């Protein structure tokens, strides 16, 4: 995009016109950059150490602007540091963002190379990592991720601010970030072990517009997932069977769904349908006729997905072939397979940097579709943390790239499910919040599903479920652990207004009253499914989240940026789940406009707080926006 002409220079500052609306102001001493939209400050680098690097354990910080040059390719700035070597920074206007490229003038690599931005408490920041969203907003307390990895759950190198800034990277290079000093606020983003760092900046009128601009670059889904994900709940065998899954049990599970009035859109057959990890064939001792089983499930309107990982045990029937053909990651400088440590021990991993190895893995999945009739796959355990230092690949592939190489295989099948992604926003994959504990906990239990779900959409992953209802962390369901029926009911209620519901523990095994409430909220989800699918199609057009923070629709209302226990389903419904044990009332914030209670049809005007809104055990507070 050509830049508008115009540079204004004074003894203290330089002002560059990047577009008709965006200006870049450079403060000479101490060096700092300010991004302005229509004259309003949206983002600025820190006045102390706007640029920084680390070499040999010593940190270098920027000091003053030494020289500058403005030409058609960009603005070039040379900035002195606290050491002998200067920083070089280039700014280029590329619609709809500004590219900042940073290096040291000697072009040498650094242990860390980055930039520091003001993030005061008055400017709330969001994004980066789903699991970090329990801290809402991100800059409310100190946080540090170094390295910042796609592991545990979805993440992305994307940060969004209340004032309308988006900071992001569009590559898989190693990275770290931190928020320091929650009062004054400092966001530091740095590359690890590189000679150059690119950061992309969007400045917009509000966070929603910044989000849309960032996803124009990072990508938004090409198409929504199949309607079966939205029209009826998913079911997984994991909590119901753990690793004791077999053909007879699955068909009995399906029989019970029908008997108790619980429809199933997609059934995931989880861990141990194979004999060994890495096998891509059913264990015949547990599944004597898997094709017949799949045909029966299809006749009941249920699609079937299988749990797969990138790991191969040495006992797997496919291990010997993969090792002989060179399809496994190797130990550094050796021909022995690299063994990654994961929750099921130590196993070899497929080398997805080698095209033949990837094709071999995909061929095994396609054979299951062709020969057994399954519809897709739940791709699990692609976490970057499982690739510890000390491995070699056929072509260079770091842990960030490996996580996405595995996740991208899901896009080859219409029915897929992922837990870890980095830069796969454009693939439109079905995502799941990580295994939650069957508790009310804000970090890992029911209390986490709203902030974590909101972060999913902000990172560009609109199609998700709130893990398995009641929690998918198996340790919480071991024999002798009593089930908290109130927790299960409240989880079901919240999930009913999420894009996708997923059960595993059979809801019909609850008390009759609790089971009936769960069934009623499945019916609510079915009633909502045409609207949810309409939102899914909207997300495929421009990345707009299905589940939205209040500030997405009401950016001028300051309370909306601090609320993480309510959400909007599209622009039409406000949902306030009960997330505390024993609660029969809860506070609700209504943004401006007229809202109608979904159940009583009574109307209320906002903006206003409701101190103790009734929410009996059978009631999920929902408000419909009048006029939408």
N, C-alpha and C positions, 0 to 999 in steps of 0.2 A: 504494500500500500504506500503510495507516495506521501511524504510528509509535507505538511503545510510550511511554507516559507516563514522564517522569522526567528531571530535570536535576539534576546534582550540581555545586555550585559551591564553589570554594575560592579563595584568593588567587592561586594559580598556575595553576589549570586549571578548565575546564568540561567535564563529562561529559554527553553526550546519548545517550539510548537511541533508536536508529533502528529496531531490531527487538528481538525477545526475545533474539537472539544477538549482534547487531552494535551496538557503541557507537562514538561519535565523541568523541574527547578533544581539546579545544582547549587548547594551551599558550599562555598570555597573552604572556610575554616571555622570549625572542624568540618571535614567533608561529610556531606549528607545529600540524599536525593529525596525530593518530594514529588509525588504524582498528584496532579490536580485535574479534576473534571469540571469544566465550566467554572473554573476559579475556586472550586471546593477541594480542600485537601482530603484525599481518599487513603493515601498510604505514604509513609515516609520511612527511610532507613534511620537507624539510631544515630544520634549525634556523636556518640562515643563508640568508635569501632564499627562503622557502617559496613566495612569490608574486613574480613579476617582470614588468616591462614595459620596452619600449624606445621612446623618443620622441626624434626629432631626434638620434639617435646616443647618447643618454644612457640608461643603465639605471637603472630604479627598482626597489627591493627592499622587500619587506615588513619591518616592524619589530615593532610590538606591537599587540595587540588593543585597539581603542578602545571598541567597544560591541558588543552582541549583542542579538538578539531571536529568540524561539522561538515560532512560531505553527503552525497546522495545515498551512500550505503549505510550511514548511521552516524551516531555521535560517539566519538572516541575520547575517553578521559584517562589521564595518567595521574595517579594519586600516590602521594608519598606514604610510607609505612613507618612503623616503629623500628624497622631494621633497615639494612642497606638497599634492599630490593623494593621496587615500587609495584603497585597494583596497576593493571590495565583493565578498563571496563568499557565495553561497547554496548550501546543501546540502539536497537533497530525497531521501527514500527512495522509490525506484521499483523494485518487485520485478522482477528480482533484483539490482538495482544501485543505487548512490547517484550521483545527478547533482550535480556541482559546477559551478556557473556563476560565472565570474569576469569582472569588468570594473573599470575605474577609475570613481571616483565622479562624474567630470565627463562620463562617457559618451562620451568622445572616442575616435577610433581610435588604434591603436598600431602601430608597425612590428612589434612582437612583444608577445605577452601570454600568460603561461603560469605553470606551477607546476613546482616542483623536488621530487624525491623521493629519499629515501635508497635506494641500491642497493649495499650493501657486497658484497664478494667472497663472503661467506658466504651471500648470497641471490642465487642465479643467476637471470638474466633472459633471456627468449627472445621471439621473434616479430618483428614489424615488417616485415622485408624478407628475402626468400629469399636474395638474393645476400650479405647481411650475415652469414648463418648459418655461413659458413666460420670466423667468429670465434664460438666456442661456449664458454661462453655469451656473450650480447651484451655484458655488462658486464665481460668479461675484459680488454678494452683500450679505449682511447678510440675513440669513433665519433661522427660528426656528419653529419646529413642535414638541410640547410637550403637549399632546400626539400626536403622528404621527398616524393618523387614515385613514382607507379606507373609505373616505367620499367625496361626491361631484363628484369624478371621480376616475379612476383607480389609484392605488398606489401599491407599493411593497417595502419591506425592502431590496432594491438592489441599490447600488451606484457603478458607473463605472468611471474610470479615464482615461485620455488621455495617461498616461504612461503604461496602461495595467493592472491596478488593478481592481478587483471586490470585494466589501465587501457586504455580505448579511447575512440574517438570514433565517432559514428554519422552523420557528415556528410562532405561532400566539400570542406570549406573548406580553404584553404591551411594547411599545417602544417609544422613542423620538430621535430626532436628530437636529443638528444645524450646520450651517457654520458661523464661527466668523472671523472677520478681513480679508476682501477680499484681502488685500495686502500680508500679511504673510500667511494667510490661516490656518484654523483649522476646521476639521470635527469632531464633537463629536457625538457618537452613544451610547445610554444607554438604559438599561432595566429599567422598572418602577415597584417598589414594589416587587422585586424578590431577592433571595439570590444568584443567579447564572445567568450569561449571557454567551451565546455562540455566537461568531461571526465567520463567515466563510470568508476565504481570498483566492482568486485566483490571481496568478501573471502570466502574459502572455506577449507576445511580443507586443501586441497592444490591443486596446479596443475591437475590433471585436472578437479576440480570448478569451479575458476575458469574454465577453458576452456569447459566446458559452459554455465556461466552467461552468459559473454560471447556465445557463439553463440546462446543463446536470444534475445538482442537483435539481434545482427548478422545472424542467419539461418543455417540449415543447409540442405543440399540438399533439394529437394522430392522428388527421385527419383534413383536411380542412372542413369548413362549406359547405353546398350544393352549387352547382355551380350557382343557381339562385341568390345568393347574389352578385355575381361578374358579371354576364352576362347582367343584366338590373338594373335600379335604384330601390331602395326601395321607397315606399310612406308611409307616416304616416298621420293619420287623425288629428293630434294634432293642428297644427297651422291653418289648413284649417277649422276645425270645433270647436276647443276647446272642451268643454264638451257637445256641442249640436249635437253630432254624432248620427246618426240613420241609419236604413237600406236603406231608400230611398236616403239619401244623399250620402252614400257610393257607391251605384250602379250608381248614377249620376256622382260621382267623377270618377269612373272607365270608364263610357261612355266617359267622356271628355278626359281622357288620350288617349283612342283609337282614338277619333276624331281628336286630335291634334298631333298624332304621337309620344306619350311618352309611351314606354313600361314599364311594372311594373313586377318586379320579385317577390317581397314580399310586401304585404300591411299590415301595422300595424294598428289595430283598437285600438285607445288610450283611454284615460280617459272617464269614464261614459258610457261604453257599458252595465254596470251593474246598478242596482238601487241604491245599497249601496256598500261602500268599504268592501270587504271581500266576497261578493257574487261571486259565480263562475257559474252564469247563466245570460243569456241575459235579459235585461229589456224588457218584452213583449210589453210595450207601445211604445217602440222605434224600436224594432226588432221583428215583428210579425212572421217571418219565417227565423231565422238565418241560418238554414241548406240550404235552397234554395239560400240565398244570397251567402254562401260560395261555393256552387256548381256553381253558375254563375261566380264567380271570378276565380274558378279553370278552368272553360271552356275557360277563357281568358288568361290562362297561369300564373295566379297570385296565389302565396301561401299566406296564411292568418295567422297572429300572433295576439294574444290578449295581451293587457297591464294588468299586475297583480302586486300586491304588497304583502308584508307580513302582512298588516294591516287589521283589522276587526273593523268596526263600531258596536256599540251596537245594531243598527237597522238591521244589516245584518241577513239574514235568517240562516246563519251558526254560528253566534256568540253564541247563547244559547247552541248549541251542543258542540262547542269548549270549552266553559267555564265549562259545566257539566263534560266533559271527562278529564279536566285538560290539555288541549292542548294550553293554553295561558301562556305567561310570567306572573309572579306574582310580586306584590309589595313585597319588601324585608320583610321577617318575617310575611307575611300576605297571605291570600288566595284570596284577591281581585286582579283582573287583573291589570297588569302594563299598563299604558297609555303612549305611546311614542308620542312626539310632532313632527309632520312633516308638510309639506307645506299645507296639507288639514285639519289641526287641531290636535286633540288628539284622538288616537285610540289604541286598543289592538293589540298585535302582536302574531303570531304563535310561539310556543316554539319549534324551530327546534332541540333542544338538546334531545327532547323526540322522539324516533324512531316512535312511533305510531302517533304522531302529524305530523311529516314529511310525513309519508305514507298517512295520511288523506288528507293533503294539495295536495300531488301529485296525489292521486286518483281523486280529484276534477278536476285537470287539464286534466288528462287522459280521464275523462268522456266527456270533451269538445271535445277532439280529436275524441273519439269514436262516440259520439252522434251528434255532429254538423259538424265534419269534418275539424276543424281548424288544422293547421300544427305545431304550436308552440306558444311561448310566449315571450313577452318583459317583463323581470323581473326588476322592478324599485323600488326605495325607500328602498333598503337594506342598506342604509348608516349607518355606525357605530355610527355616532353622534346622531342618534335617540334613542339610548339606553343609556340614561343618568344614572348615578349612582342611585341605589335604586331598581333594579329589581332582581328577582330570577328566575332561570331556573331549569328544571328537573334534568339535569346534568350540571356540570360547563361549562359555555360557555360565554366567554367575547365578547365584541363588534367586535373585529377582527374576531373571529371564527364565530360569527353570520352572518356577512356580507358574508363570503365565504360559509357558510352553505346554505344561500339563493341562492347565485349565482350558486352553484353547481347543483341546480335543473334544471338550463338551459341545462346542459349537457344531461339530459334525453330526450330532444327533439331536433331533427336535426335543427329546426328553432328556434333560440333564439336571444335575444339581452340583453346586460347588460350595465350598466353605472358604477358600482362599483365592484371592485375585489381587492384581496390582494395577495393570493397565489394560483391562479387558472390557472396558465400558462399552465399546462398540459391538461386542458379541451378543449382548442380550441374554446372558446366562441366568439360570435360576440360581439364586444364592440362598444360603441358610446361615442364620446366626449360629455361632459355635455352640457346642454342647453346654447347656446351662444346668446349673444345679437345681434340684427340686426344693428351692428355698425362696424366701421373699427378698433376698439380698439384692442390693443395688448394683454390685459389681458383677455378679455372676448368675443371679437368679431372676425371678419374675420382675424385680425392680429394674433390671437392666434392659428389658426388651424394647421399651419405648425409645430411650435415648439411642440405643444401638440401632434400632430400626430407622430412626430419623437420620442417623449418620449414613446408613446404607444408601438412601436416596441422594444425600448430599455428595457422596463419592461417585455417583453415577451408576449405582446398582439398584434399580427400582423394583426388580422382581425378586422378592425374598419372603421367607417365612421366619417366624420367631422361634426357631428350633422346634423340637418335638414338644407338644403341649405337655406341661408338667415338668419339662426338663429332659434333656437327652444324655446327661452325665450319668453313666451306669452305676457308679459307686453309690449314688443316692437312692438306688432302687434295689440294693442287695437284700437278700432274705433277712427278715427281722426288722427292716426299716418301715415304720408305719407310713402310709400314704396320707398326705395332707389334702383332703378332698376340697377344702375351701380354696387352697392354692390352685388346684387343678381346674376348678370351675372358673376362677378369675383369669387364669391363663387362657382358657378356652374363649372367654368373652372378649379379651383383648385381641386374640388371634382372629376372631370372626371378622374384624374390621381391618385386618392386614391383607395384603395382596393374596397371600397363600396361607392356608391352614395345614398343619401336619400333626397327626396323632401317631403315637406308637403304643404306649400303655392304653389298653382297651378301655374306653370311657364307660362301656356297659358293665364293667366290673366295679364301678362305684356304687354307692347306695342308690336306690331308685330315684330319689329326689335329685341328687347331683347328676346322675346320668341323664335325667330328663332335661335339666337346665343345659347341659352340654349339647344335647340333641337339638334343642330349640335354637341355640346359637349357631349350630351348623346350618339350620334352616335359614337363619338370618344371613349367613354368608352366601348361601345359594341365592337368596333374594337380591343381595347386593352385587352378585357376580356380573350382571350385564354392565353396571356402572363401573365396577372394578376393571373389567376388560376394556371398556372405553378409555379408562385412564391408562391402561397398559399400552393401548395404541397411541395415546398422546405421548407417553414416555418414549415410544419408538420413533416419534417424529423429532423430538428435541431434548430428550433426557429429563423432562420435568418429572420429579418424583411422584409416585402414587401416594405414598404416606409422606406428609409434609409437616415441617415445624410450623408453628403459628406465624412466625415472622415471614414465611415464604409468601403468605397472602396478605399479611398486615405489617409491612416493613416499617411503618411510622410509629408503631406502638412499642415503647421500650420494654414493657413486661414480657412481650412475646419472645424476646431473646433469652430469657432466663427460665422458661418453662420447658421441662423435659419429661413430664409425666402426662401430657396431653398431646394429641396429634390431630391433624386434619387428614381425612380421606378425600383426596382431591380438594376442590375448593368448596365443596357442598356440605360435608359432615365434619363436626368437631367431636372427637371421642376422648373421654376422660376415664380410662380404666381404673379400677380399684386395685392398688398395688401394695396395700398394707393389710396384714393379718387382722381379722376381726372388725375391720372398718365397715360401717353401714351408711356413712356419709363421707364426702370428700370435698375439699375446696376445688372450685372450677373457675378459671378465668375465661370470660366471654369477650372476644374482641368486638370492635364496633359493628353495628348492624343489628338486625332483628334475627333472633334464633328461636327455633321451635323445638321443644322437648320431643324427641322421637317417639316416646311412649305415651306421655300425657297429652301431647299436642298443645300444651301451654306455651305462650310466647314471652320472650324476655329480650330486653334491649341491652346492648353493650356499647362501649366497653364498660365492664364492671366485674368485680370479683364476687363470686358466690361462696360464702364462707363454709357452708356445710350442706352440700346438695345431697338429697337422699339417694342412696345406692345400696338397696338391700341385696342379699346374696343372689337373687335372680336378676338383678338389674345392672346393666352396663350403661352409664350416662352417655347419651348421644344427643347432639343438638344439630338440627338441620338449618342451614342458612336460608332464610326466607328470601325469595327472589332469585335463587340460583337453580 
